[in-house]
Amino acid sequence: MKSIADKLKDTVKLEEKKNANDKNFKEFEQLISQMDKLGYTQKPNYTFPLVDTIGKTTYSTLNKHSV
């Protein structure tokens, strides 16, 4: 049984093979790399609460207690 990460890697490899000869895809990749060099792109910053925080919030909401 494959993990989700392995399935994702396989899918990425498959898509890379499909797009290996696609002129538009190569131009798009070049555009993205140029934008990276110029500083126009940003990696998203996600701030997910910890699992305990979600549990405490749900517990306090359901039981009307302040935590």
C-alpha positions in Angstrom: 0.0 0.0 0.0 1.5 3.3 -1.1 1.4 6.4 1.1 -0.1 9.6 -0.1 3.4 11.1 -0.5 4.4 8.2 -2.8 1.3 8.6 -4.8 1.9 12.4 -5.1 5.5 11.7 -6.3 4.3 9.3 -8.9 1.7 11.8 -10.2 4.3 14.6 -10.4 6.6 12.3 -12.4 3.8 11.3 -14.7 2.8 15.0 -15.3 6.5 15.9 -15.9 6.7 13.3 -18.6 3.5 14.6 -20.2 4.8 18.1 -20.2 8.4 17.4 -21.3 7.7 18.4 -24.9 5.1 21.0 -24.4 6.4 24.4 -25.5 3.8 26.4 -23.6 4.6 24.6 -20.4 8.4 25.3 -20.8 7.7 29.0 -21.4 5.5 29.0 -18.3 8.3 27.4 -16.2 10.7 30.1 -17.5 8.3 32.8 -16.6 7.9 31.5 -13.1 11.7 31.2 -12.6 12.1 34.8 -13.9 9.5 36.0 -11.5 11.3 34.1 -8.6 14.5 35.8 -9.5 12.9 39.2 -9.5 11.2 38.6 -6.2 7.6 38.8 -7.4 6.6 35.4 -6.0 6.1 34.4 -2.4 5.7 31.1 -0.7 2.5 31.0 1.3 2.7 31.1 5.1 0.1 29.0 6.8 -0.6 29.3 10.5 -2.7 26.3 11.5 -3.5 26.0 15.2 -2.1 23.0 17.0 -4.4 20.0 17.4 -4.7 20.6 21.2 -5.9 24.2 20.5 -8.7 23.0 18.3 -9.7 20.4 20.9 -9.7 23.0 23.7 -11.8 25.4 21.7 -14.3 22.8 20.7 -14.5 21.5 24.3 -15.0 24.9 25.8 -17.6 25.8 23.2 -19.6 22.6 23.8 -19.3 22.7 27.6 -19.4 26.5 28.0 -16.2 26.5 30.0 -13.4 29.0 29.6 -10.1 27.3 29.1 
